[in-house]
């Protein structure tokens, strides 16, 4: 089912109903509202992506530290093994 059909069923509007073209005064307000909502949504997405990037960077830092510790332990085991 198309989105317009779902919306029309939900709000009780006939599927083939075509509203009048909005007056110019309302068009500016609609455009402003759309742009405001878009800005809010884009800010939210930007914040969410930034948090994800910070999480990934922290995991990489943790992985780097873990790799360093593992490499140090392996080197120590190899040196002990060779000393036997």
N, CA, C and O atoms as CSV, one atom per row, in Angstrom:
chain,resi,resn,atom,element,x,y,z
A,1,UNK,N,N,0.846,-1.167,0.000
A,1,UNK,CA,C,0.000,0.000,0.000
A,1,UNK,C,C,0.897,1.238,0.000
A,1,UNK,O,O,1.875,1.302,0.745
A,2,UNK,N,N,0.569,2.195,-0.816
A,2,UNK,CA,C,1.370,3.416,-0.906
A,2,UNK,C,C,1.216,4.239,0.368
A,2,UNK,O,O,0.217,4.138,1.080
A,3,UNK,N,N,2.227,5.049,0.633
A,3,UNK,CA,C,2.201,5.885,1.830
A,3,UNK,C,C,1.022,6.835,1.804
A,3,UNK,O,O,0.356,7.032,2.820
A,4,UNK,N,N,0.757,7.433,0.633
A,4,UNK,CA,C,-0.360,8.376,0.545
A,4,UNK,C,C,-1.691,7.675,0.830
A,4,UNK,O,O,-2.580,8.246,1.460
A,5,UNK,N,N,-1.815,6.434,0.360
A,5,UNK,CA,C,-3.051,5.688,0.609
A,5,UNK,C,C,-3.186,5.361,2.090
A,5,UNK,O,O,-4.280,5.426,2.650
A,6,UNK,N,N,-2.043,5.001,2.734
A,6,UNK,CA,C,-2.093,4.709,4.165
A,6,UNK,C,C,-2.473,5.954,4.953
A,6,UNK,O,O,-3.287,5.887,5.875
A,7,UNK,N,N,-1.888,7.083,4.592
A,7,UNK,CA,C,-2.201,8.322,5.288
A,7,UNK,C,C,-3.636,8.727,5.067
A,7,UNK,O,O,-4.312,9.191,5.985
A,8,UNK,N,N,-4.106,8.546,3.819
A,8,UNK,CA,C,-5.482,8.942,3.535
A,8,UNK,C,C,-6.464,8.067,4.310
A,8,UNK,O,O,-7.484,8.567,4.784
A,9,UNK,N,N,-6.182,6.786,4.446
A,9,UNK,CA,C,-7.054,5.906,5.210
A,9,UNK,C,C,-6.998,6.272,6.686
A,9,UNK,O,O,-8.017,6.247,7.377
A,10,UNK,N,N,-5.823,6.607,7.163
A,10,UNK,CA,C,-5.640,6.917,8.571
A,10,UNK,C,C,-6.367,8.203,8.953
A,10,UNK,O,O,-6.954,8.284,10.032
A,11,UNK,N,N,-6.333,9.201,8.085
A,11,UNK,CA,C,-6.932,10.486,8.401
A,11,UNK,C,C,-8.311,10.674,7.798
A,11,UNK,O,O,-8.873,11.766,7.886
A,12,UNK,N,N,-8.869,9.645,7.194
A,12,UNK,CA,C,-10.226,9.701,6.682
A,12,UNK,C,C,-10.398,10.527,5.422
A,12,UNK,O,O,-11.487,11.042,5.167
A,13,UNK,N,N,-9.349,10.663,4.631
A,13,UNK,CA,C,-9.422,11.420,3.385
A,13,UNK,C,C,-9.511,10.418,2.242
A,13,UNK,O,O,-8.875,9.365,2.280
A,14,UNK,N,N,-10.297,10.746,1.237
A,14,UNK,CA,C,-10.430,9.843,0.098
A,14,UNK,C,C,-9.086,9.726,-0.626
A,14,UNK,O,O,-8.358,10.714,-0.721
A,15,UNK,N,N,-8.740,8.530,-1.143
A,15,UNK,CA,C,-7.447,8.331,-1.800
A,15,UNK,C,C,-7.195,9.242,-2.997
A,15,UNK,O,O,-6.053,9.643,-3.220
A,16,UNK,N,N,-8.223,9.582,-3.774
A,16,UNK,CA,C,-8.026,10.412,-4.958
A,16,UNK,C,C,-8.225,11.900,-4.672
A,16,UNK,O,O,-8.252,12.708,-5.601
A,17,UNK,N,N,-8.362,12.266,-3.417
A,17,UNK,CA,C,-8.581,13.651,-3.044
A,17,UNK,C,C,-7.310,14.458,-3.277
A,17,UNK,O,O,-6.227,14.072,-2.837
A,18,UNK,N,N,-7.455,15.594,-3.980
A,18,UNK,CA,C,-6.314,16.474,-4.221
A,18,UNK,C,C,-6.645,17.839,-3.640
A,18,UNK,O,O,-7.554,18.510,-4.127
A,19,UNK,N,N,-5.927,18.260,-2.609
A,19,UNK,CA,C,-6.249,19.547,-1.969
A,19,UNK,C,C,-5.899,20.708,-2.884
A,19,UNK,O,O,-5.154,20.556,-3.852
A,20,UNK,N,N,-6.443,21.859,-2.563
A,20,UNK,CA,C,-6.132,23.076,-3.311
A,20,UNK,C,C,-4.668,23.431,-3.113
A,20,UNK,O,O,-4.058,23.058,-2.111
A,21,UNK,N,N,-4.120,24.140,-4.058
A,21,UNK,CA,C,-2.747,24.630,-3.898
A,21,UNK,C,C,-2.735,25.646,-2.773
A,21,UNK,O,O,-3.605,26.515,-2.725
A,22,UNK,N,N,-1.769,25.560,-1.863
A,22,UNK,CA,C,-1.758,26.497,-0.736
A,22,UNK,C,C,-1.495,27.922,-1.213
A,22,UNK,O,O,-0.824,28.141,-2.222
A,23,UNK,N,N,-2.022,28.860,-0.490
A,23,UNK,CA,C,-1.794,30.266,-0.820
A,23,UNK,C,C,-0.328,30.598,-0.567
A,23,UNK,O,O,0.348,29.894,0.183
A,24,UNK,N,N,0.148,31.628,-1.166
A,24,UNK,CA,C,1.559,31.982,-1.066
A,24,UNK,C,C,1.959,32.272,0.384
A,24,UNK,O,O,3.073,31.947,0.794
A,25,UNK,N,N,1.054,32.884,1.166
A,25,UNK,CA,C,1.381,33.208,2.557
A,25,UNK,C,C,1.629,31.927,3.361
A,25,UNK,O,O,2.542,31.881,4.184
A,26,UNK,N,N,0.838,30.913,3.130
A,26,UNK,CA,C,1.013,29.654,3.856
A,26,UNK,C,C,2.238,28.903,3.367
A,26,UNK,O,O,2.860,28.157,4.123
A,27,UNK,N,N,2.577,29.096,2.120
A,27,UNK,CA,C,3.715,28.375,1.555
A,27,UNK,C,C,5.000,28.727,2.293
A,27,UNK,O,O,5.823,27.852,2.562
A,28,UNK,N,N,5.176,30.005,2.622
A,28,UNK,CA,C,6.374,30.425,3.355
A,28,UNK,C,C,6.426,29.796,4.734
A,28,UNK,O,O,7.488,29.369,5.187
A,29,UNK,N,N,5.277,29.737,5.406
A,29,UNK,CA,C,5.219,29.146,6.737
A,29,UNK,C,C,5.489,27.651,6.668
A,29,UNK,O,O,6.181,27.099,7.523
A,30,UNK,N,N,4.945,27.001,5.653
A,30,UNK,CA,C,5.168,25.563,5.480
A,30,UNK,C,C,6.635,25.283,5.199
A,30,UNK,O,O,7.219,24.348,5.746
A,31,UNK,N,N,7.219,26.105,4.339
A,31,UNK,CA,C,8.630,25.938,4.010
A,31,UNK,C,C,9.494,26.138,5.252
A,31,UNK,O,O,10.445,25.391,5.483
A,32,UNK,N,N,9.155,27.151,6.047
A,32,UNK,CA,C,9.903,27.417,7.272
A,32,UNK,C,C,9.795,26.239,8.246
A,32,UNK,O,O,10.787,25.820,8.841
A,33,UNK,N,N,8.580,25.716,8.398
A,33,UNK,CA,C,8.363,24.579,9.297
A,33,UNK,C,C,9.129,23.355,8.818
A,33,UNK,O,O,9.752,22.653,9.614
A,34,UNK,N,N,9.081,23.101,7.509
A,34,UNK,CA,C,9.800,21.963,6.943
A,34,UNK,C,C,11.298,22.100,7.188
A,34,UNK,O,O,11.958,21.148,7.607
A,35,UNK,N,N,11.825,23.287,6.925
A,35,UNK,CA,C,13.261,23.499,7.114
A,35,UNK,C,C,13.655,23.388,8.577
A,35,UNK,O,O,14.724,22.865,8.891
A,36,UNK,N,N,12.809,23.872,9.472
A,36,UNK,CA,C,13.093,23.771,10.910
A,36,UNK,C,C,13.124,22.314,11.345
A,36,UNK,O,O,14.025,21.892,12.070
A,37,UNK,N,N,12.138,21.554,10.898
A,37,UNK,CA,C,12.106,20.123,11.242
A,37,UNK,C,C,13.303,19.399,10.647
A,37,UNK,O,O,13.891,18.529,11.289
A,38,UNK,N,N,13.659,19.752,9.435
A,38,UNK,CA,C,14.808,19.133,8.790
A,38,UNK,C,C,16.092,19.439,9.557
A,38,UNK,O,O,16.935,18.561,9.740
A,39,UNK,N,N,16.237,20.686,10.005
A,39,UNK,CA,C,17.418,21.052,10.795
A,39,UNK,C,C,17.501,20.242,12.081
A,39,UNK,O,O,18.567,19.741,12.440
A,40,UNK,N,N,16.376,20.117,12.771
A,40,UNK,CA,C,16.351,19.350,14.019
A,40,UNK,C,C,16.733,17.905,13.757
A,40,UNK,O,O,17.548,17.328,14.477
A,41,UNK,N,N,16.141,17.323,12.722
A,41,UNK,CA,C,16.441,15.923,12.395
A,41,UNK,C,C,17.904,15.758,12.008
A,41,UNK,O,O,18.547,14.802,12.441
A,42,UNK,N,N,18.443,16.670,11.204
A,42,UNK,CA,C,19.842,16.570,10.795
A,42,UNK,C,C,20.783,16.734,11.986
A,42,UNK,O,O,21.803,16.049,12.072
A,43,UNK,N,N,20.442,17.643,12.909
A,43,UNK,CA,C,21.264,17.778,14.119
A,43,UNK,C,C,21.256,16.486,14.919
A,43,UNK,O,O,22.297,16.039,15.401
A,44,UNK,N,N,20.076,15.886,15.061
A,44,UNK,CA,C,19.963,14.620,15.791
A,44,UNK,C,C,20.816,13.540,15.129
A,44,UNK,O,O,21.553,12.828,15.811
A,45,UNK,N,N,20.720,13.416,13.804
A,45,UNK,CA,C,21.504,12.404,13.091
A,45,UNK,C,C,22.996,12.673,13.220
A,45,UNK,O,O,23.788,11.746,13.392
A,46,UNK,N,N,23.376,13.939,13.138
A,46,UNK,CA,C,24.786,14.306,13.276
A,46,UNK,C,C,25.298,13.939,14.660
A,46,UNK,O,O,26.396,13.397,14.792
A,47,UNK,N,N,24.508,14.231,15.697
A,47,UNK,CA,C,24.910,13.866,17.056
A,47,UNK,C,C,25.020,12.357,17.209
A,47,UNK,O,O,25.966,11.859,17.819
A,48,UNK,N,N,24.055,11.627,16.657
A,48,UNK,CA,C,24.081,10.166,16.762
A,48,UNK,C,C,25.302,9.589,16.049
A,48,UNK,O,O,25.966,8.697,16.578
A,49,UNK,N,N,25.601,10.094,14.849
A,49,UNK,CA,C,26.765,9.602,14.112
A,49,UNK,C,C,28.060,9.970,14.820
A,49,UNK,O,O,29.008,9.184,14.826
A,50,UNK,N,N,28.108,11.155,15.415
A,50,UNK,CA,C,29.298,11.578,16.147
A,50,UNK,C,C,29.519,10.664,17.348
A,50,UNK,O,O,30.649,10.267,17.633
A,51,UNK,N,N,28.434,10.331,18.050
A,51,UNK,CA,C,28.570,9.406,19.186
A,51,UNK,C,C,29.078,8.049,18.718
A,51,UNK,O,O,29.918,7.437,19.378
A,52,UNK,N,N,28.573,7.578,17.583
A,52,UNK,CA,C,29.034,6.294,17.044
A,52,UNK,C,C,30.517,6.360,16.698
A,52,UNK,O,O,31.266,5.423,16.976
A,53,UNK,N,N,30.936,7.465,16.094
A,53,UNK,CA,C,32.354,7.605,15.743
A,53,UNK,C,C,33.227,7.648,16.986
A,53,UNK,O,O,34.316,7.074,16.999
A,54,UNK,N,N,32.758,8.325,18.036
A,54,UNK,CA,C,33.524,8.358,19.285
A,54,UNK,C,C,33.620,6.962,19.896
A,54,UNK,O,O,34.659,6.579,20.433
A,55,UNK,N,N,32.532,6.212,19.808
A,55,UNK,CA,C,32.542,4.842,20.330
A,55,UNK,C,C,33.530,3.979,19.557
A,55,UNK,O,O,34.292,3.215,20.150
A,56,UNK,N,N,33.516,4.101,18.239
A,56,UNK,CA,C,34.442,3.326,17.405
A,56,UNK,C,C,35.882,3.708,17.712
A,56,UNK,O,O,36.753,2.842,17.801
A,57,UNK,N,N,36.137,5.008,17.876
A,57,UNK,CA,C,37.496,5.461,18.189
A,57,UNK,C,C,37.948,4.919,19.535
A,57,UNK,O,O,39.101,4.518,19.689
A,58,UNK,N,N,37.044,4.904,20.512
A,58,UNK,CA,C,37.392,4.361,21.831
A,58,UNK,C,C,37.682,2.865,21.736
A,58,UNK,O,O,38.614,2.372,22.372
A,59,UNK,N,N,36.891,2.143,20.950
A,59,UNK,CA,C,37.131,0.708,20.791
A,59,UNK,C,C,38.465,0.461,20.115
A,59,UNK,O,O,39.187,-0.465,20.485
A,60,UNK,N,N,38.802,1.279,19.127
A,60,UNK,CA,C,40.099,1.123,18.457
A,60,UNK,C,C,41.240,1.385,19.422
A,60,UNK,O,O,42.248,0.678,19.407
A,61,UNK,N,N,41.085,2.404,20.265
A,61,UNK,CA,C,42.116,2.693,21.262
A,61,UNK,C,C,42.247,1.521,22.230
A,61,UNK,O,O,43.358,1.126,22.584
A,62,UNK,N,N,41.118,0.966,22.656
A,62,UNK,CA,C,41.159,-0.197,23.552
A,62,UNK,C,C,41.785,-1.394,22.855
A,62,UNK,O,O,42.569,-2.129,23.455
A,63,UNK,N,N,41.434,-1.590,21.572
A,63,UNK,CA,C,42.018,-2.702,20.821
A,63,UNK,C,C,43.523,-2.528,20.673
A,63,UNK,O,O,44.277,-3.497,20.759
A,64,UNK,N,N,43.959,-1.287,20.450
A,64,UNK,CA,C,45.386,-1.019,20.317
A,64,UNK,C,C,46.101,-1.326,21.623
A,64,UNK,O,O,47.173,-1.932,21.615
A,65,UNK,N,N,45.523,-0.916,22.741
A,65,UNK,CA,C,46.135,-1.200,24.048
A,65,UNK,C,C,46.158,-2.703,24.315
A,65,UNK,O,O,47.152,-3.231,24.813
A,66,UNK,N,N,45.078,-3.385,23.990
A,66,UNK,CA,C,45.022,-4.840,24.194
A,66,UNK,C,C,46.055,-5.533,23.316
A,66,UNK,O,O,46.708,-6.481,23.752
A,67,UNK,N,N,46.205,-5.064,22.082
A,67,UNK,CA,C,47.192,-5.656,21.178
A,67,UNK,C,C,48.604,-5.444,21.715
A,67,UNK,O,O,49.441,-6.344,21.636
A,68,UNK,N,N,48.867,-4.271,22.253
A,68,UNK,CA,C,50.186,-4.000,22.846
A,68,UNK,C,C,50.464,-4.946,24.015
A,68,UNK,O,O,51.551,-5.515,24.116
A,69,UNK,N,N,49.465,-5.110,24.904
A,69,UNK,CA,C,49.637,-6.004,26.052
A,69,UNK,C,C,49.851,-7.442,25.603
A,69,UNK,O,O,50.720,-8.137,26.130
A,70,UNK,N,N,49.068,-7.886,24.641
A,70,UNK,CA,C,49.196,-9.241,24.130
A,70,UNK,C,C,50.564,-9.457,23.501
A,70,UNK,O,O,51.203,-10.484,23.731
A,71,UNK,N,N,51.011,-8.498,22.712
A,71,UNK,CA,C,52.326,-8.609,22.082
A,71,UNK,C,C,53.425,-8.668,23.142
A,71,UNK,O,O,54.370,-9.447,23.015
A,72,UNK,N,N,53.306,-7.857,24.172
A,72,UNK,CA,C,54.306,-7.865,25.250
A,72,UNK,C,C,54.313,-9.220,25.962
A,72,UNK,O,O,55.383,-9.753,26.255
A,73,UNK,N,N,53.138,-9.780,26.244
A,73,UNK,CA,C,53.066,-11.089,26.910
A,73,UNK,C,C,53.647,-12.188,26.028
A,73,UNK,O,O,54.361,-13.066,26.514
A,74,UNK,N,N,53.345,-12.142,24.738
A,74,UNK,CA,C,53.880,-13.155,23.822
A,74,UNK,C,C,55.402,-13.052,23.753
A,74,UNK,O,O,56.095,-14.069,23.746
A,75,UNK,N,N,55.913,-11.844,23.703
A,75,UNK,CA,C,57.371,-11.657,23.679
A,75,UNK,C,C,58.009,-12.190,24.949
A,75,UNK,O,O,59.071,-12.810,24.902
A,76,UNK,N,N,57.368,-11.953,26.080
A,76,UNK,CA,C,57.894,-12.445,27.353
A,76,UNK,C,C,57.871,-13.984,27.378
A,76,UNK,O,O,58.825,-14.607,27.845
A,77,UNK,N,N,56.792,-14.596,26.881
A,77,UNK,CA,C,56.719,-16.068,26.845
A,77,UNK,C,C,57.771,-16.656,25.925
A,77,UNK,O,O,58.383,-17.673,26.250
A,78,UNK,N,N,57.988,-16.025,24.776
A,78,UNK,CA,C,59.006,-16.525,23.851
A,78,UNK,C,C,60.392,-16.445,24.474
A,78,UNK,O,O,61.203,-17.360,24.333
A,79,UNK,N,N,60.657,-15.336,25.168
A,79,UNK,CA,C,61.978,-15.212,25.795
A,79,UNK,C,C,62.141,-16.250,26.912
A,79,UNK,O,O,63.228,-16.807,27.063
A,80,UNK,N,N,61.105,-16.522,27.687
A,80,UNK,CA,C,61.189,-17.556,28.737
A,80,UNK,C,C,61.409,-18.932,28.107
A,80,UNK,O,O,62.211,-19.735,28.585
A,81,UNK,N,N,60.669,-19.182,27.014
A,81,UNK,CA,C,60.792,-20.477,26.344
A,81,UNK,C,C,62.205,-20.667,25.812
A,81,UNK,O,O,62.765,-21.756,25.936
A,82,UNK,N,N,62.782,-19.645,25.230
A,82,UNK,CA,C,64.146,-19.768,24.713
A,82,UNK,C,C,65.183,-19.887,25.830
A,82,UNK,O,O,66.242,-20.484,25.636
A,83,UNK,N,N,64.882,-19.327,26.978
A,83,UNK,CA,C,65.826,-19.426,28.081
A,83,UNK,C,C,65.840,-20.806,28.720
A,83,UNK,O,O,66.791,-21.137,29.427
A,84,UNK,N,N,64.837,-21.604,28.499
A,84,UNK,CA,C,64.795,-22.964,29.087
A,84,UNK,C,C,65.740,-23.870,28.403
A,84,UNK,O,O,65.839,-25.044,28.762
